[in-house]
Structures are given as structure tokens and as C-alpha cells.
Amino acid sequence: MKLISCHIENFGKLQDYSADFSDGVNVICKENGWGKSTLAAFIRAMFYGLEGERRRSLQDNERRRYKPWQGGVFGGQLVFETSGKTYQITRIFQDKEANDTFELRDAKTNLPSKDYSKRIGEELFKIDRESFLRTVFITQSACETAATDDINAKIGNLSDNTHDLNNFDTASTRLTDMLNRLTPKRATGSLSKRREQIAAYERLVQGGQSLSASIDAYRQQLQAEQDAYEACKLQQQNAAKRQEELAKQHTAAAAKSEWSRLQKAVQARTEEAVQARRELPGQLLSAEEIKNKVIACTELEKGQERSSLYKLTPEEEAERSALSEAFSGGIPEDIDDKIEEATKLRDLEQELNAKRLTAAEKEQLSRLEADFADEAEPLTELAAAWHKRGSIKAALSSKAAALQALQTAQKQRARRVSPLAAAGVIVILLGAVLAFAVKMSIGVILAAVGGVLLLMGLVGNKKQPSPELTQLQQEVEEDRAFIGQTDARMAAYFERHGRVFAEDTVDAALQELTMESLEYASLKKKAAQEPDPAEAQRTREALTAWLSGYGMAAPEDRLQDALYELRKQAARFSFLQDKYEHWQTERAAYETGHQELTEFLRQSGYQPRKDLAQQLREIQELTGQHRMAARLQAEAETELKEFEEKHDPAQLAALPDEAELPSLEAVNEQIQQLTDQMQEAQNRISDYRKTLADLQEKQEEQEENSAQLQQLKEIQLAEQEKYAAVSMAKEKLILAKEAMTARYADPIRRAFGMYYEKISGEPAEAFHVDANTNVTVDEFGKQREIAALSAGYRDLIGVCLRIALVDAMYQEEVPVLIMDDPFTNLDDEKNAAAAAFLKEIAEKYQVIYFTCSTKREMNIIQ
């Protein structure tokens, strides 16, 4: 078979990419990062789909790895030829394999084909994906290979037999799994686990043989404890009766003790109330009255504290006195209006200064007025005449040349001028007009051309001047006269303004004079519009007079600052005056309140002390203590009265004292001891019952364990026999496989050796290929694994072995070899030999070779 073309819609970083393939070696040489490995993976995915859908790693999950970076349709088409027919595969990949789409068409008819299903890789190459990766799909990171069951089956031409080597791995895996589940050598094997279970059950059965004797012993102990419990219960009932009788006696004696206590309490509370009244020298005040006085005194103290906050310092008092003189007539209410007037005055003066001529401007106006005041001829007209004079002078030379040509022609011929001469005259005139009105250089060129035409057109001389000659002669004379007049006007103007007339400096002098003329007009206009300062002066005088009324004077340029200072002083005076008035108010209130409290104490029979607040609080506390003592006295008397109403005092007096009665503690202690003994007995009874229940349950379990032990032994014996049979089956399966694969090991070794010698230039006699296609090499008298060799040799061996396997697998229709630069690790000499090797196998196989090395590309295509 061979690949014909491919088109990638989107796959990894590749987008809208197409490629055509030819017979032999197809080299795709691109720089690192271009997407060579991605293109190789795309070809593989067209045959086998994407791998690793359930894996988390991006490297292993191809669906995530090659999902288009730029979005769009994920997939493409691949056209290939096999068995004389051409097909087109189309695959579109979605979020998971179940949603992918696969389509196969006959490329010649474009009709859908059912020759292959979406498992086309396995159906076409007769090998699974892993075998494909180990043979025809060779990458630089995985050159080494090993045979799979599919490879062995393909080599042995057994692919169509579902009971052959194709199923060796499946059968071997199933047998291995079965042995692992059964093995007695591992803790996870069922034989090992069951062996432990049997041992455990044997220990249980052996340990349960004494259960019957233990049950009888515990039943006897349970009965003894139940008898002891009943004896304690009877003793407890008798002690409770004694406790009840003694408690009644103690209750009666306790009532007598309570009666005595109440009598003593009344006496004590009465003495406390008398003592509390003695400590109050004045009237007995009500709680509300003394409370209000204490609150009033507290507020008075707070007022005194507030007055200290408002009291002016000596400095503040001096400042207030000084300011009161300035504001004896009151604080001005219109000070903000005056500040606004001062602001407007400042703006007006700034406007006057901006519109008034400065001394320098006045001097400049005076100087310019001498030059431009009596100007007879406007400078603008003179400048226009000078500009016109320049244009006329520029064209004058051309006109003079034309005039001379006409005069010469007039002398040579008498006949009329030819049309060519007339055209020359017209061109000359046009040139003169353009030189004057548009651009002098263009006019000069046209005048010169016209002169040439005029000379060529003149064929004779006329006796009388032609109208054209007369007109041109008149124009030349007028132009020369205008130039002379303009020069005279300009020289006279320059002389009046103190400048020397020179043709080459006229333009610069005109520009300078124009600027001075404009400046003169501007200064003259500003002088005419200069404002009257009388209004500003009136406002300034009014503000100065107003400020003097408050004792403030300020320079004319500092009126606004003086007004701000006056407002600041007014605010300060207002603050100090308010503070002073607050202090006076708080001070007066304190003195009045203090006098009222002092008078209240005297009228209540108390001598006022210096600290009225402390005295009032003491009176409040003593008054509260007296009220409490009186209340407690009343409560004690009431309690005694209520008790005597419930109990007969005469009977209480006849009762013995409580100390004379036997103590309840001894009886209570006996009852508690009996209770503890009963609880302990109850706990032991509960333990015995629980133990008996456990023993009886264990006795039942013992019977079940014996039955379970017998069952486990039977199962163990059966699985031991099964394990032996499966072990023997696996050994026979391996021997059968080795016997079958040994038939083609030697052809593979010979093909491997031939390819190895072609690329390396070294003999392959030291290499061996066993029946499982594993390669070893003779080193120091022993066959060694190739893993010990360098990366270059391992890659070389892997490539040679892969091609040998493909040779053995495909005898008729051969596959395409896809190589993702497997010769990266080879040296230059072996790379050259590898390129020759590719050319040789390309006679049999189509090769798609990906590389980033232009040197390897050249080696292959040369």
C-alpha cells in the first residue's frame, strides 16, 4: 500500500495543511516546532484514532494534546492506495471517542465504502495500535521495539485465526491473573488468605472446648450474688424505718431551734436600727430628697468644671480687652462685602494696568509716530508696486529678445510673417503674461521658445513695422518706464525713513517697515482706548476710610490683606467674647447652687462642710443604712410573729433541744453502705448475666465455626488442585508459543543482521534474536541486554529490528514506513549509511521521513 495525500483541517498546531506523497522516500524537512511529530501523529490517528482518552496527563491523552490550538474542525482526510483501490479516510474528532465521526470513500467513485470500518488500522495492517507503533511507525524517542502477539501472529500468517497467537497475551494474562488470585505465595492470593482463615478457625474451635464448664460455674456465682442482694435489701428497709422515726423527732427539735433563732434576730435588728439613727445628727431625710440633692451637687461640680474650661487665660483676657476697643461699635457685618469690593478693585486695577501704555510703549509710539504719522504714500501700495516691478523686470529680457527678433525679421523680408512666426509671437506674449501673473521661470522658458519660433517663421522683411512689432515695442518701453518710476518711488520712501535703497535688500527692508507700521497702528489704538482710573480711586478711598473706622491702616496695594486681617480679628474677638460670657454664666450658676445646698443642710440640722458633695453622699449612705436596718427589723418581727402563729410557743418550750437527740448521720451512713453493697451486687449480677450471654453466644459460634472450618478445608483443597492445573496450563501455553515463534526467529535475525551491517559497516555476528524477538549482544563472554549500549546504537538496533519484523510480517502487500527522524542520535558516517539504507528499502516500501536537519535531508535525496 502507499499514501497518496492528506489534508488537515485542524490538528494540534497544524491548520489547513495539505501534503502529497510519492513512491519511495518522502522527506519532510521543517524547523523545530513546525509540527512534524504532529503530522506523523495525524497519519497514525487516521488509521487508529486517538489514544489515552481517560488519562489525565496531556502527554498521554492525545485527544487533549492535539485538540486544535486555534479552534475549528478537529480532524482531516487521508488518501491511500491498497490492493489496487484508492480510498479516502475522513475523521472528525469530538470531545470523546463515542462522538467521533469516521467516513471511508472510494476515491475514484467518491462513493461510501464498506471495505473497512473505523478500526481500519487493525483491519488493514492486521495488527493493533501497539504493534503498529512497534513496527512501521518509528519515532526518534521510541526506536526500540519488542514483538507483540499481533506481530507474532502476523509473522506466522495466523491473523485470521482467533484461537492462535493473536490471543496469547489475552490467554496468558487471564491465566496469570487467575494464578495471582489463587497463589499461596502472596498475602493477596485466595489460597494464602484462606490458609490464614483455616488457622484462625482451628484456634477458635480448640479454644471453645471448655465453654460448658465455664457456663455452669458462672450460673452458680450469679445465684450467690442474687441471694446477697436480697439480704442487703431487707436490712436497708429496716434502717429506713428507724430513719423516718428519728427524723420526726429532729424536725420538732429543729422548730424549737428556729424559734430561738428568730427571737435573737429580732433583738439584733432592733439594736442595729437604733445605732443607725444615732449616726444621723440632723433630720431623717427621704431617699428621694437626698438623692435629688446629691444629683444637684454633682451637676454643680460639673458646672464648675465647665466654667474652668471657659475661663480666659491672662493672655486671652488682654487680647479680648485690646480687641474690644477696636470693636466697641460692634463687629462689622458687611466685612465680606468689603472684601468682595477689594477683590473687584484689584481686578479693575489689573485691567487698567493691562490697557494702559507702559513707559517703553509710550517711547516706542513716539518714535514710530515720527516715521508713520504723516505717511503720504501707503506702504502696502508701494509693496504691491515693487512686487509687480519684479515680475515685469523678470519678463523684460524675454520681451526684449522677441522685439529684437521681430525687428531683424522685418528688415530681411517685406512680406507678411508666416504662421510659425505668429505662433512664436503668441508664445512670447504668453510667456510674458505667465512671468508676470504666475511664475517667472515658466514665462521665461515660454518666451525663449516663442523667440525661436519667431525667428524660424520670419521669411522676409516688411517695409512697415507689423502691428505685433509696434505693440511689443510699446510694451517694452512701458515696462522700462514702470521699473524706473517704481525704483524712484522706493528710493524716495527709503530716504524718508532713513534707509538706503538697494535692489537686493528691498524685500527685507519692506518686511521690517511693515512690522514697524503694524506696531505703530497697534500702539496708537491702545493709546486711544486707555481707560479712566477715577472709579478705582474712589473705591480705594472708600475702603481706606472704612478700615480706619476700625483703627486699621494699609497701603493702597494691601487693602485686601488688611480686610482679611480685620475679618480674622473680628472672628477672634467673637470667640473670646463668647468664651468670657460662658464663664460668667457658669460661675454665677455655681455660686447660686452652692448657696442653695448650704442653706438646705443648715435647715435640715447639719453643719455644712467645705466638701458639700462628700457630705451629701455620706448623709445619703447613712440614711440608706438606717432605712435598711429599719426594714430588716420589721422583717424579723414579722417572721417571728408568723412562726408563732404556726407553732405553739408553750409546746416548743417543753421540747428537748436538738443536740440531745440521737444523730441521723449514723443511720444515714448505714443506709448508704447498704445501698453501695446492693449496687455492687447488682453490677456483679449484670456482669455475670452478660458473661453468661457471651458464653452462650460463643457456644453457638463454636458450632458454626466447626462447620465453617470444614467448609473452608474443602474449598482450599479444591483451589489447590485448580492452582496446580492453571500453573501447568500456563507453562504449556508458553512452551507452545515459543515453539511456534521459534520458526521465524532465525529469518528475522538474518534480516536484522543484514540491515545492521549496511548502516553501521560492522559485522552483526555478536547479535542474537530470540523467539520473543528480544535482541542481545555478546560482550565479555556473555549475552548482554542492549540497554547498556549508547542511545545511537540502541536507535540503530531498534530501526533494523523494526524493518526486519516488517519484512517478516508483510510478504505481499507491504505497508508504509513512517519515520519521525529516528537517526538523530547517529554519527555522520552512520547517517550517510542510513540514508543509503532508506533509498534501498524505498524500492520495496514507501517511506515518509520527518526531520529538522537539512544535512540528513540532503543525504537522503542525493
VEXMAR-920421 format. One record per residue (C-alpha): x, y, z; residue in one letter. Coordinates in steps of 0.25 Angstrom, whole numbers, padded with zeros to 4 digits, always signed. Each point is the difference from the previous one (the first is absolute). Layout:
N
XYZA/...
***
This chain:
862
+0000+0000+0000M/+0004+0015-0001K/-0005+0013+0005L/-0004+0010-0011I/-0004+0013+0007S/-0005+0006+0013C/-0007+0012+0004H/-0001+0006+0014I/-0011+0009+0004E/+0005+0002+0014N/+0009-0010+0008F/+0009+0006+0011G/+0006+0012-0005K/-0002-0004-0015L/-0011+0007-0007Q/-0005-0001-0014D/+0013-0008-0004Y/+0000-0009-0012S/+0011-0010-0005A/+0002-0009-0012D/+0009-0013+0001F/+0007-0007-0011S/+0007-0014-0001D/+0013-0003+0007G/+0005+0010+0011V/-0008+0012+0003N/+0008+0010+0009V/-0007+0011+0008I/+0011+0009+0005C/-0005+0011+0009K/+0006+0008+0012E/-0003-0004+0014N/-0014+0003+0005G/-0006+0000-0014W/-0008-0012+0003G/+0007-0012-0006K/-0004-0009+0011S/-0014+0005+0000T/-0001-0003-0015L/+0005-0014+0003A/-0010-0002+0011A/-0011+0005-0010F/+0003-0011-0010I/+0000-0010+0012R/-0013+0005+0005A/-0007-0001-0014M/+0003-0015+0001F/-0002-0003+0015Y/-0007+0012+0006G/+0005+0008+0013L/+0006-0007+0012E/-0001+0002+0015G/-0013+0006+0001E/-0002-0003+0015R/+0015+0004+0004R/+0002+0013+0007R/+0014+0003-0005S/+0000+0009-0012L/+0012-0008-0006Q/-0008-0013+0001D/-0014+0006-0004N/+0001+0002-0015E/-0014+0006-0001R/+0004+0011+0010R/+0014+0001-0006R/-0004+0002-0014Y/-0013+0008+0002K/+0001+0012-0010P/+0008+0011+0006W/-0008+0010-0008Q/-0014-0007+0000G/-0008-0004-0011G/-0003-0014-0006V/+0009-0011+0007F/+0005-0010-0011G/+0002-0001-0015G/+0001-0010-0012Q/+0011-0011-0004L/+0000-0006-0014V/+0007-0013-0002F/+0001-0012-0010E/+0000-0015+0004T/-0003-0012-0008S/-0003+0008-0013G/-0010+0009+0006K/+0001+0014+0005T/-0008+0005+0013Y/-0002+0013+0007Q/-0001-0001+0016I/-0007+0012+0007T/+0000+0001+0015R/-0005+0011+0008I/+0003+0000+0015F/-0009+0005+0011Q/+0001+0001+0015D/-0001-0016+0001K/+0002-0012-0008E/-0015-0003+0000A/-0003+0013-0007N/+0011-0001-0011D/-0004-0002-0015T/+0007-0009-0010F/-0002-0001-0014E/+0006-0009-0011L/-0002+0003-0015R/+0005-0006-0013D/+0009+0012-0005A/-0003-0003-0015K/-0015-0001+0001T/-0002+0009+0013N/-0010-0010+0005L/+0000-0005+0014P/+0008-0013+0002S/-0003-0011+0010K/+0013-0008-0003D/+0005+0005+0014Y/-0006+0005+0013S/+0005+0011+0009K/+0010-0011+0005R/+0007+0001-0014I/+0014+0000+0006G/-0002-0014+0006E/-0008-0005-0012E/+0010+0005-0010L/+0014-0003+0007F/-0006-0012+0008K/+0007+0006+0012I/-0005+0008+0012D/+0004+0014+0003R/+0012-0004+0010E/+0005-0010-0011S/-0001+0012-0010F/+0008+0009+0009L/+0011-0011+0002R/+0002-0003-0015T/-0004+0010-0012V/-0001+0012+0009F/+0014+0004+0004I/+0003+0013+0009T/+0013+0005+0005Q/-0005-0001+0014S/-0004-0015-0001A/+0009-0008-0010C/+0001-0012+0008E/-0011-0011-0001T/-0005-0013+0004A/-0009-0010-0006A/-0015-0001+0004T/-0010-0011-0002D/-0005+0008-0012D/+0014+0001-0006I/+0003-0015+0002N/-0014-0004-0005A/+0003+0009-0013K/+0013-0006-0002I/-0005-0014+0002G/-0012+0003-0010N/-0010-0003+0011L/-0007+0013+0000S/-0014-0006-0004D/+0000-0011+0010N/-0006+0006+0013T/+0006-0012+0008H/+0014+0001-0004D/+0012+0009+0005L/-0009+0012-0001N/-0007-0003+0013N/+0013-0005+0007F/+0001+0013+0008D/-0014-0001+0004T/+0001-0014+0004A/+0013+0002+0007S/-0006+0012+0007T/-0012-0008+0004R/+0008-0011+0006L/+0010+0009+0007T/-0012+0007+0006D/-0006-0013+0004M/+0013-0004+0007L/+0002+0013+0007N/-0014-0001+0006R/+0002-0015+0004L/+0015+0001+0004T/+0004-0005+0014P/+0013+0008-0001K/-0006+0014+0001R/-0008+0006+0011A/-0010+0004-0011T/-0002-0014-0005G/-0013-0008+0004S/+0008-0012+0004L/+0008+0008+0009S/-0011+0008+0006K/-0009-0013+0002R/+0012-0007+0007R/+0000+0011+0010E/-0015-0001+0001Q/+0001-0015+0003I/+0011+0002+0010A/-0009+0011+0007A/-0012-0010+0000Y/+0009-0011+0006E/+0004+0009+0011R/-0014+0004+0003L/-0006-0014+0000V/+0012-0005+0009Q/-0002+0011+0010G/-0015-0002+0001G/+0000-0014+0006Q/-0001+0005+0014S/-0012+0009-0002L/-0010-0010+0007S/+0008+0000+0013A/+0001+0015+0001S/-0015+0002-0003I/-0003-0009+0013D/+0010+0007+0009A/-0006+0014-0004Y/-0014-0005+0003R/+0004-0004+0014Q/+0007+0014+0002Q/-0013+0007-0005L/-0009-0007+0010Q/+0009+0003+0012A/+0000+0015-0004E/-0015+0000-0001Q/-0001-0005+0014D/+0009+0010+0005A/-0007+0011-0006Y/-0014-0004+0006E/+0007+0000+0014A/+0005+0014-0001C/-0013+0005-0006K/-0007-0005+0013L/+0010+0006+0009Q/-0002+0013-0007Q/-0015+0000+0002Q/+0001-0001+0015N/+0011+0011+0001A/-0010+0009-0008A/-0011-0002+0010K/+0010+0004+0011R/+0004+0012-0008Q/-0014+0005-0002E/-0004+0000+0015E/+0013+0007+0004L/-0002+0011-0011A/-0014+0003+0006K/+0007+0003+0014Q/+0011+0008-0007H/-0011+0008-0008T/-0007+0004+0013A/+0013+0004+0007A/+0004+0008-0012A/-0013+0008+0001A/+0004+0004+0014K/+0014+0004-0004S/-0006+0008-0011E/-0009+0007+0010W/+0012+0004+0008S/+0008+0005-0012R/-0012+0009-0004L/-0001+0006+0014Q/+0015+0003+0000K/-0001+0006-0014A/-0011+0010+0004V/+0009+0005+0012Q/+0012+0001-0009A/-0007+0008-0011R/-0007+0009+0010T/+0014+0004+0006E/+0006+0003-0015E/-0012+0009-0003A/+0002+0008+0013V/+0015+0001-0003Q/-0002+0005-0014A/-0009+0011+0004R/+0010+0005+0010R/+0010+0002-0011E/-0009+0010-0007L/+0001+0014+0008P/-0011+0007-0008G/-0014-0002-0006Q/-0003-0014-0006L/-0001+0003-0015L/-0008-0007-0010S/+0008-0009-0010A/-0005+0008-0012E/+0003+0014+0007E/+0015-0004+0003I/+0001-0006-0014K/-0004+0012-0007N/+0010+0009+0009K/+0011-0010-0004V/-0003+0001-0015I/-0001+0016+0001A/+0013+0000+0007C/+0006-0009-0011T/-0005+0009-0010E/+0005+0012+0007L/+0014-0006+0000E/-0001-0003-0015K/-0004+0015-0002G/+0012+0004+0008Q/+0009-0009-0009E/-0007+0006-0012R/+0003+0014+0005S/+0015-0003+0001S/+0000-0003-0015L/-0006+0013-0004Y/+0009+0008+0010K/+0009+0009-0009L/+0015+0000+0002T/+0007+0013+0004P/+0005+0001-0015E/-0014-0003-0005E/-0006+0011+0009E/+0010+0010-0004A/-0003-0003-0015E/-0015+0001+0003R/+0002+0014+0006S/+0008+0005-0011A/-0010-0005-0011L/-0012+0005+0008S/+0006+0014-0003E/+0000-0002-0015A/-0014-0006+0000F/-0006+0009+0010S/-0011+0003-0010G/-0002-0014-0003G/+0005-0011-0009I/-0002+0005-0015P/-0010-0009-0007E/+0004+0005-0014D/+0014-0004+0000I/-0002-0011-0010D/-0006+0011-0009D/+0012+0009+0002K/+0010-0012-0004I/-0008-0002-0013E/+0001+0015-0003E/+0015-0001+0002A/+0001-0012-0009T/-0008+0007-0011K/+0009+0012+0002L/+0012-0009-0002R/-0006-0006-0012D/-0003+0015-0005L/+0014+0004+0002E/+0006-0012-0007Q/-0009+0003-0012E/+0005+0015+0001L/+0014-0004+0000N/-0002-0010-0012A/-0006+0011-0008K/+0009+0012+0004R/+0012+0002-0009L/+0013-0003+0007T/+0012+0010+0000A/+0007-0008-0010A/-0012-0001-0009E/-0002+0015+0001K/+0014+0002-0004E/-0001-0009-0012Q/-0013+0006-0004L/+0006+0014+0000S/+0012-0005-0009R/-0009-0007-0010L/-0010+0012-0001E/+0012+0008-0005A/+0001-0010-0012D/-0014-0004-0003F/-0009+0011+0005A/+0000+0008-0013D/+0002-0011-0009E/-0004+0005-0014A/+0001-0013-0008E/-0005-0013+0007P/+0010-0010+0002L/-0009-0011-0005T/-0002+0006-0014E/+0015+0003-0001L/+0003-0015+0003A/-0010-0005-0010A/+0007+0009-0011A/+0013-0005+0004W/-0005-0015-0002H/-0006+0004-0013K/+0013+0007-0004R/+0008-0014+0003G/-0010-0008-0009S/+0001+0011-0012I/+0015+0000+0001K/+0001-0015+0000A/-0008-0001-0013A/+0007+0012-0006L/+0012-0007-0005S/-0009-0010-0008S/-0008+0011-0006K/+0013+0008-0004A/+0005-0013-0007A/-0013-0002-0007A/+0000+0015-0004L/+0014-0001-0006Q/-0004-0013-0007A/-0012+0007-0007L/+0008+0012-0004Q/+0010-0008-0006T/-0010-0008-0008A/-0007+0013-0004Q/+0013+0004-0006K/+0002-0013-0008Q/-0013-0001-0006R/-0012+0008-0004A/-0010-0010-0001R/-0010-0004+0011R/+0005-0008+0011V/-0002-0015-0001S/-0010-0008+0009P/+0012-0005+0007L/+0006+0013+0003A/-0014+0005+0005A/-0001-0012+0009A/+0014+0004+0006G/-0005+0013+0003V/-0012-0005+0007I/+0009-0010+0008V/+0009+0012+0004I/-0013+0008+0004L/-0005-0012+0008L/+0013-0001+0007G/+0001+0015+0004A/-0014-0002+0006V/+0003-0012+0007L/+0013+0006+0005A/-0008+0012+0006F/-0012-0007+0005A/+0004-0014+0004V/+0015-0005+0000K/+0011+0008-0006M/+0009-0013-0004S/-0012-0006-0008I/-0002+0014-0007G/+0015+0001-0004V/+0000-0014-0005I/-0012+0002-0009L/+0005+0014-0005A/+0013-0007-0004A/-0008-0011-0008V/-0008+0011-0006G/+0012+0008-0004G/+0006-0013-0007V/-0014-0002-0008L/+0000+0015-0004L/+0014-0001-0006L/-0004-0013-0007M/-0013+0006-0005G/+0006+0013-0006L/+0002-0001-0015V/+0002+0014-0004G/+0000+0015+0004N/-0011+0009-0001K/+0002+0015-0003K/-0010+0004+0011Q/+0000-0006+0014P/-0011-0010+0003S/-0010+0003+0011P/+0006-0011+0008E/+0014+0006+0000L/-0006+0014+0003T/-0008-0005+0012Q/+0012-0008+0005L/+0009+0012-0001Q/-0010+0008+0007Q/-0001-0010+0012E/+0015-0001+0001V/+0000+0016+0002E/-0011+0000+0010E/+0006-0011+0008D/+0013+0007+0001R/-0007+0013+0003A/-0008-0007+0012F/+0013-0006+0005I/+0007+0013+0000G/-0012+0007+0007Q/-0001-0011+0011T/+0015+0001+0003D/-0001+0015+0002A/-0013-0001+0009R/+0007-0011+0008M/+0013+0008+0001A/-0007+0012+0005A/-0008-0008+0010Y/+0012-0006+0006F/+0007+0014+0001E/-0012+0005+0008R/+0002-0012+0010H/+0015+0001+0001G/+0003-0012-0009R/+0009-0002-0012V/-0007-0005-0013F/+0007-0013-0005A/-0008-0009-0009E/+0005-0013+0007D/-0004+0005+0014T/-0013+0006-0004V/-0009-0013+0004D/+0007-0001+0014A/-0002+0016+0002A/-0014-0001-0004L/-0003-0011+0010Q/+0007+0008+0011E/-0008+0012-0003L/-0013-0007-0001T/+0002-0006+0014M/+0003+0014+0006E/-0012+0005-0007S/-0009-0010+0006L/+0006+0002+0014E/-0003+0015-0002Y/-0014-0003-0003A/-0002-0009+0012S/+0006+0010+0010L/-0008+0011-0006K/-0013-0008+0002K/+0004-0004+0014K/+0003+0015+0004A/-0013+0004-0005A/-0007-0011+0008Q/+0007+0003+0014E/-0011+0000+0011P/-0003+0010+0011D/+0006-0003+0014P/-0010+0009+0007A/-0010-0012+0004E/+0012-0008+0006A/+0005+0012+0008Q/-0014+0002+0006R/-0001-0014+0004T/+0014+0000+0006R/-0003+0012+0009E/-0014-0005+0005A/+0007-0013+0004L/+0011+0007+0007T/-0009+0009+0008A/-0009-0012+0004W/+0013-0007+0005L/+0004+0012+0008S/-0013-0001+0008G/+0005-0013+0006Y/+0014+0006+0003G/+0007-0007-0012M/+0008+0007-0011A/+0006-0007-0012A/+0008+0004-0013P/-0008+0001-0013E/+0005-0013-0005D/-0003-0008+0013R/-0015+0004+0002L/-0005-0014-0002Q/+0010-0006+0010D/-0004+0011+0011A/-0015-0004-0002L/+0004-0015+0002Y/+0008+0003+0012E/-0012+0008+0005L/-0010-0012-0002R/+0010-0009+0007K/+0001+0010+0012Q/-0016+0001+0000A/-0001-0015+0001A/+0011-0001+0011R/-0008+0011+0008F/-0013-0007-0002S/+0006-0013+0005F/+0007+0006+0012L/-0013+0008+0004Q/-0009-0012-0001D/+0010-0008+0009K/+0000+0011+0010Y/-0015+0001+0001E/-0001-0015+0001H/+0010+0000+0012W/-0008+0011+0007Q/-0013-0008-0002T/+0006-0013+0005E/+0006+0007+0012R/-0013+0007+0004A/-0008-0013-0001A/+0011-0007+0009Y/-0001+0011+0011E/-0015+0000+0000T/-0001-0016+0001G/+0011+0000+0011H/-0008+0010+0008Q/-0013-0008-0001E/+0007-0013+0004L/+0007+0006+0012T/-0014+0006+0005E/-0007-0013-0002F/+0011-0007+0009L/-0002+0011+0011R/-0015-0001+0000Q/+0001-0016+0001S/+0008+0001+0012G/+0014-0003-0006Y/+0012+0009+0001Q/+0005+0003-0014P/+0014-0005-0003R/+0010+0005-0011K/-0002-0012-0009D/-0015+0000-0001L/-0001-0011-0010A/+0008-0010+0009Q/-0009+0004+0012Q/-0013-0002-0008L/+0005-0014-0005R/+0003-0003+0015E/-0014+0004+0004I/-0006-0008-0011Q/+0008-0012+0004E/-0004+0001+0015L/-0014+0002-0004T/+0000-0012-0009G/+0006-0008+0012Q/-0011+0005+0009H/-0011-0004-0009R/+0006-0014-0002M/+0002-0002+0015A/-0015+0004+0002A/-0005-0009-0012R/+0008-0012+0006L/-0005+0003+0014Q/-0015+0000-0006A/+0003-0013-0008E/+0006-0007+0012A/-0012+0004+0009E/-0010-0005-0011T/+0007-0013-0002E/+0000-0003+0015L/-0015+0004+0001K/-0003-0010-0012E/+0008-0011+0006F/-0007+0001+0014E/-0013+0000-0007E/+0003-0014-0006K/+0007-0006+0012H/-0005+0000+0015D/+0011+0007+0008P/-0004-0007+0012A/+0002-0014-0007Q/+0013+0005-0006L/+0006+0004+0013A/-0003-0014+0006A/+0007-0008-0011L/+0015-0005+0002P/+0011+0007-0008D/+0004-0006-0013E/+0014-0002+0006A/-0006-0010+0010E/-0006-0009-0011L/+0008-0012-0006P/+0007+0004-0014S/-0006-0004-0013L/+0014-0001-0006E/+0002-0014+0005A/-0013-0005-0006V/+0002+0007-0013N/+0015-0005-0001E/-0006-0015+0003Q/-0010+0002-0011I/+0010+0006-0010Q/+0009-0012+0003Q/-0011-0010-0003L/-0003+0008-0012T/+0014-0001-0005D/+0000-0015+0003Q/-0012-0002-0008M/+0005+0008-0012Q/+0013-0008+0000E/-0008-0013+0001A/-0009+0005-0012Q/+0012+0003-0008N/+0006-0014+0002R/-0014-0006-0003I/+0000+0008-0013S/+0015-0004-0003D/-0004-0015+0002Y/-0012+0001-0009R/+0008+0007-0011K/+0011-0010+0001T/-0010-0012+0000L/-0006+0006-0012A/+0013+0002-0007D/+0004-0015+0004L/-0013-0005-0006Q/+0002+0008-0013E/+0014-0005-0001K/-0005-0014+0002Q/-0009+0002-0012E/+0011+0007-0008E/+0009-0012+0004Q/-0010-0009-0007E/+0000+0009-0012E/+0015+0001+0000N/+0001-0015-0001S/-0009-0001-0012A/+0007+0012-0007Q/+0014-0006+0003L/-0004-0013-0007Q/-0006+0008-0012Q/+0013+0008-0001L/+0009-0012+0000K/-0009-0006-0012E/+0001+0013-0008I/+0015+0001+0003Q/+0003-0014-0005L/-0008+0003-0013A/+0007+0013-0003E/+0014-0006+0003Q/-0004-0010-0011E/-0004+0011-0009K/+0012+0008+0002Y/+0009-0012-0004A/-0008-0002-0012A/+0001+0015-0004V/+0015+0000+0002S/+0002-0011-0009M/-0010+0006-0011A/+0009+0013+0000K/+0013-0008-0001E/-0006-0008-0012K/-0005+0013-0006L/+0014+0007+0001I/+0007-0013-0006L/-0010+0000-0011A/+0002+0015-0004K/+0015-0002+0001E/-0001-0012-0009A/-0008+0008-0010M/+0008+0013+0000T/+0013-0007-0001A/-0003-0004-0014R/+0002+0015-0005Y/+0010+0005+0010A/+0012-0004-0009D/-0006+0007-0013P/-0002+0013+0009I/+0014-0001+0006R/+0006-0002-0014R/-0008+0012-0005A/+0004+0008+0012F/+0015-0003-0002G/+0000+0004-0015M/-0007+0013+0003Y/+0010+0003+0012Y/+0012-0003-0008E/-0005+0009-0011K/-0001+0012+0009I/+0011-0002+0010S/+0010-0006-0009G/+0003-0010+0011E/-0003-0015+0001P/-0013-0005+0007A/+0005-0013+0004E/+0001+0004+0015A/-0015+0003+0000F/-0011-0011+0003H/-0015+0001-0002V/-0008-0010+0009D/-0014-0006-0003A/-0006+0012+0007N/+0007+0010-0009T/+0009+0005+0011N/+0014+0004-0004V/+0013-0003+0008T/+0014+0003-0003V/+0013-0009+0003D/+0009+0008+0010E/+0011-0006+0008F/-0005-0014-0002G/-0014+0002+0004K/-0013+0005-0008Q/-0003+0014+0005R/-0013+0008-0001E/+0001+0012-0010I/-0005+0010+0011A/+0015+0001+0004A/+0003+0006-0014L/+0001+0014-0004S/-0013+0007-0005A/+0005+0001-0014G/+0002-0016+0000Y/-0013-0002+0006R/-0007+0008-0010D/+0007-0007-0011L/-0003-0014+0005I/-0014+0004+0002G/-0002+0005-0014V/+0007-0012-0006C/-0009-0009+0008L/-0013+0007-0003R/+0003-0001-0015I/+0004-0015+0001A/-0013-0002+0007L/-0008+0007-0011V/+0007-0008-0010D/-0004-0013+0007A/-0014+0005+0003M/-0004+0005-0014Y/+0004-0009-0012Q/-0010+0005-0010E/-0007+0014+0002E/+0010+0008+0008V/-0003+0012+0009P/+0005+0014+0000V/+0012+0003+0009L/-0002+0013+0008I/+0013+0005+0007M/+0001+0012+0009D/+0015+0002-0001D/+0005-0013+0007P/+0014+0003-0005F/+0002+0012+0009T/+0010-0007+0009N/+0009-0006-0011L/+0013+0006-0003D/+0003+0006-0014D/+0006-0013-0006E/-0012-0008+0004K/-0010+0011-0004N/+0006-0001-0014A/-0002-0015+0000A/-0014+0001+0006A/-0004+0009-0012A/+0006-0011-0010A/-0008-0010+0008F/-0013+0008-0001L/+0002+0001-0015K/+0002-0015-0001E/-0013-0004+0008I/-0007+0011-0007A/+0000-0009-0012E/-0010-0009+0008K/-0006+0010+0009Y/-0006+0014+0000Q/+0007+0008+0010V/-0005+0013+0007I/+0013+0005+0007Y/-0002+0013+0009F/+0013+0007+0004T/+0005+0014+0004C/+0014-0002-0005S/+0002+0005-0014T/+0013-0008+0000K/-0008-0013+0002R/-0010+0005-0011E/+0012+0002-0010M/+0006-0014+0004N/-0014-0007-0003I/-0004+0008-0013I/+0014+0000-0007Q/
***
